Amino acid sequence: MAQYNLKINGVERQVDVDADTPILWVLRDSLNLVGTKYGCGIAQCGACTIHINGKAVRSCSLPIGAAEGKEITTIEGLSADASHPVQQAWIEHDVPQCGYCQAGQIMSASALLSENKNPSDQQISDAMNGNICRCGTYTRIKAAIKTAAKHS
């Protein structure tokens, strides 16, 4: 076990875990930040997406050591009251059905919009590639991203 200093959602945190522990399990099990979901465990579904230094990454395959000293943002840190433009657009377009993938979808979409304020349809598709929605709400997801882009 080793001690890691992390900055998560703007708060300095310290955890004592094995070096190969994926950040997903540190967030969920050690820090009780359970908004980030476990989906596949092999970085293919996107349910575990978080931001590391503003970039969307899959937390299920990222060892804790790779995140030390970096800015980590989870769905809980995007906004305290669901006021982030992407979260508001998700509500406006009634995107979620089962909701399981939504934290990862929102984190990928918000990372896209932080880098590109007016993405094309192709850029949206490229950025969201690998975020799987079992309910198939892809059309609403794309519409919500376009709405959020207008308010970002």
C-alpha angles and dihedrals in degrees: 000000000000135000119246129191112214135179106215122176089344095307125111110234133180125208134179109213142133114284093241095052110124113240088238091068093043089054095045104033105027101032102026092233095143100166090093106080135214110231117154107347093225101080093253106110104045098224090122097052117145133159123258109188088341096307123116111245135169108248097196093074101032113099117224093246091064090059100048113117093014132108108259121193124186129186087268089059098048089083134335094226106030090260096131110118092242092051090048091049090049089056093044092052094040089232104167124079108162088003098211097121096038100096090055092044092051093047092051092047094048091049089052093050093047088060100033119031094189110030122183121234089260093050090051091050091048094049093046095044108123095028101113122202113195090198093054099234092152095126092054091044091055092046091050092051090052090050092047090050089061090055101039 
